[in-house]
Every structure is written in structure tokens, then in C-alpha cells.
Amino acid sequence: MREQDAQLLQFLGEEGYSSTDLLSLWLQHQPATVRRRLKQLEEQGYVQRRNASGLSELWQLSRHGRRLAETSPSYLGPSSNLTSQHHLSLQEVRIRARNLGYTAWLGERSCRRLAQAAYPSWPKVPDALCTTPQGLRLALEIELHRKSIWRYQEAIDHYAYLLHEQLIDSVHYLVPPHLIRNLTRLLDNIDSIHLFGQTWPLPAEVRCHIQVMNLNTWPLP
């Protein structure tokens, strides 16, 4: 098997599914070239197309491909377009981070396994974890739509714990440009944390490590 084909299968095994355009970015080849390779892998029984109305052409491993990639046979990805858009946005972030020297990427499924294996279990599972070129461990949250304030309050409570335990160094909320000001203002209004049955003021040293950033330009060179 070609090295590029193996890279395609590995990426699909890690991510569950992806689009032709993102797979092209991952391999740093033209979409037409990658599409031809995917069609050949489809003919060989390694990949199959995934139907998702309103989204670009998506691919996932076939049963045979999952055995070859030694990935979970039960993971076929989320079914709704909203969760698919979130998942694909996270993949694009992963590719940009890789290209700028970020390492040790853990996606949604890997983060969930890490959180469950920890003792005590992590109270909050981030969308992804990665390490900056400077060696800082980041928790990433992709926010395509604003949630209710109590959801963010709960998240800040949990991230305060992870920051205090030095399990992460910072949290980056990655949002579309039109949500940056709104979410920044919302998080600024959270002034307390609730942990272990008690309430404390939100420490400044915790707040400064929780940042709202532009999804379209993260990470900056």
C-alpha cells in the first residue's frame, strides 16, 4: 500500500470520517488527486462514502479498512449535520495546528478515554488537547453556536479544576468571528466557580488562562 494511502486510512481511523477537502489539506495535495485515491481505495474495499445532506463529500473507513487501521469497529461518527460541522471544523483546526508545529493531538474520542481513565475522572472532556511548540498543553473547545450561560458556568467550574491540577495550561474557546465579542462578554460575567460542593470567586490566575479566539485564524503563526 502506498504511504499516502496509509496516511489517509490512519487519519480516517483517528477521526471517524472526513471530507475530501480536509483530507487534501492533511496530505497537502490537490483535491482532485486525493479524490482519485479515495475512489481507488473505495474500489479496493478500504473506504466508503458517508451520506450527509448539505455537507461536502464525506468518507469513512469500511469494515475492512477499520480492521486494517486497527480502529474501533463501532465508531461511524455523529449523524446530525450540526455535529458533523463541529467535527469537521475541529479537523481543520488540527491540520492548521500540525502545520505550525503543534504536537500530541488528542481528538474527541481520545480525550474521552483519557478523562475516563484518570483518577479521579476528569469532570470536563475537551473537544481536543494539543501541545504548543513552546510545550504548553491546551484544551480546545469549538463553539459554532452560543450556548446558555449555565453551560459555560459548568465548563469553567470544570476547567478551573483541570488548571488547578496542572493537567492543562490554558483553555482556548475557538469561535466564528461574529461570536467573539458575545462569548467574551458572557465569560467575563462568570465571576465564581463551584467545586466540591463549595463556591469561590473565580481566581484571576484561572480567568487569564481561558481565552476566546477566532476559529478561522487559530493558531496564529
N, C-alpha and C positions, 0 to 999 in steps of 0.2 A: 504494500500500500504506500502511496506517495506520502511524503511528510506533511504536505499541506492538507491532504485528506484526513490524516490522523489528527491534525490540529483542529479541523472542522468537527470531527466526531468528539474530540475531547471537550471543546467549547460547548457543544450541544449537550454533552453528558453533564457538564457542570451547571449549565443554565436551564436545562429542560427543553427550551425551544428558542429560536431566534429568527431574525429576518435576513433576507439575502443582503440587504444593505449593511446591516451591522456585521454580518459575517465577512463581508468585503472589507469593512474597516478593520476587523480583527486581523485578517490576513494581509491587509494593505495591498489588495489587488482590486482591479476593476470589477464592478458588479456582474458584468456580462461573463467574465471569466469564472467567477465563483458560481454563478448560476449554472454554467455548463458542468462544473464539477459536481454540484449538488444533484443535477439531473442524472449524471452517471452513477453517483452513489445511490440515488433512488432506484435506478435500474438494477444495481447490484444488491439491493435489499437492505442497505445500511440506514437510510433516512426515509422519511415520509413527510408529505406536506400536511400542514395543520390548517384547518379552516378557521378563519376569524373575520367576520364581516367588518368592513371599514378599515382594516389594517392591511399593511403591506404583506407580501408573500412570506409565510412563516414555514419553518422547518423544524422537525424534531427527530430524534433517533427512532428507528423501528425497533422491534423486539430484538432482532439480530444485532442491530447497532448498539443497543444497550448492553447486550452480553459482551460485545467486543470492548466497549468502553468501561465495562465493569461498573455501571451506574445503576441506581435503583430502578427496578422494572415497574414500579408503581407510579412514578412521577411523570405526568403528562402536562403539567402546568395548569394555571388557573383558566377558567372557562369564560369569564366575562371580558369584554373589551377594555373596561376600565383597569382591571388588574393586569391585563396584558400590556397596556400602555405604560403602566408603572414599571413592570418587569423589563420592558424594552428600554425605557429611559435609564434604568439602573445599569443595563448592559452598556449603553453608550457612555455613561459616566465611567464605568470600569475600563473601557477601551481608552478613553482620554487619559485617565489616571495612569494606566500602563505605559502609555506613550511618553508621559512626563516623569517616569521613574518611580511611581508608587508601586509597592510590593505587598505580598502577603494578603492578597484579596480573599475575603470570605463573603460569599453571597448569602442570599436569604436562607437557603436550606442549611448551609454550613454554620451560619450564625445560630440558627435554632438548635442544631445539635450541640454546639459549643455551650450555649446557655443552659441546656438541659443537663449536660454532663458536669457543669460547675457545681461546687458545693460552697455555700448554698446556690441554688439555681438563680441565674440572672433574672431579675424582675422585668427587664425590658430587653426584647430582642431587636437589635437594629436591622435596617434593611441591608446593610453591608458594613464590613470592617476592612480597613486597609492601613498600611503604614506609609507615611510620607518619606521622601528622600532624606529628611532630617531625622528619621527614626521615631516620629510621633505616631501613636496609634489613634486612628479616627473612627468614630461611629458615624455612619451616614444615614440620613433619613430623606427619602424622596417624597416631596409633598406637591402633588399636582393640583390638589384642591384643599381649601381650608377646612379644617375640622373644628369641632366645638372646643371651647376653651377648657372644658374639663378633661378632654382627651390630651391636650397639651400639658395640663397640670399634672396628670398622671405620668406622662412621659418625663417631665422634668423631675418629678419625685424619683423616678427610677434611675435617670441618668445622674442625678446627684449622688446616688449610691455608687454607681459604677465609677464616677470620677473620684469620689472619696476613697474608694478601694484601689485606686490607681490601675484599674482594669482597662481604662481608656484615658486618653489625654485631652480629647476635645470631641464635641458633637457638632456636625455640620448639617443644618437643615437646607436642602437644596430645593429651590422653588422656582417656578417661572417668574420672569421679571415683574409681571403685574401683581404678584402676591408678596413681593419682598417687603414693601412698606407695611402692608397689612399684618403679615405674620410677625414682623419685628415688633410692631406696636403691641400685638397680642402677647407675645412672650415677655415684653417689658412690663406688662401688667401683672405678671405672676411674681409675687414677692415672698412666697413661703413654700416650704416643702413639707411633705407628710410622709414620715417613715417610722416604722416600728411602733405605730400607734401614737406617735407624738408629732407636734407641729413646731417647726423652727423657721426663722427668717431665712430667705434664700441667700446664702453667702455670696459676696461679690466675687470670690475666687471661683465659685461654681458658675455664676452667671457669665463671666467673661470667657468661659470655655464652651459656651453654647452659642453658636453663630448661625445667622440666616444668610445664605449665599445664593448667587444666581445659578440656577441649574444649567443654563445654556453656556456658561463660561467657566464653570468649575472643572478642574482646579486651574488656577492661574499659573502660567509658566514661572 
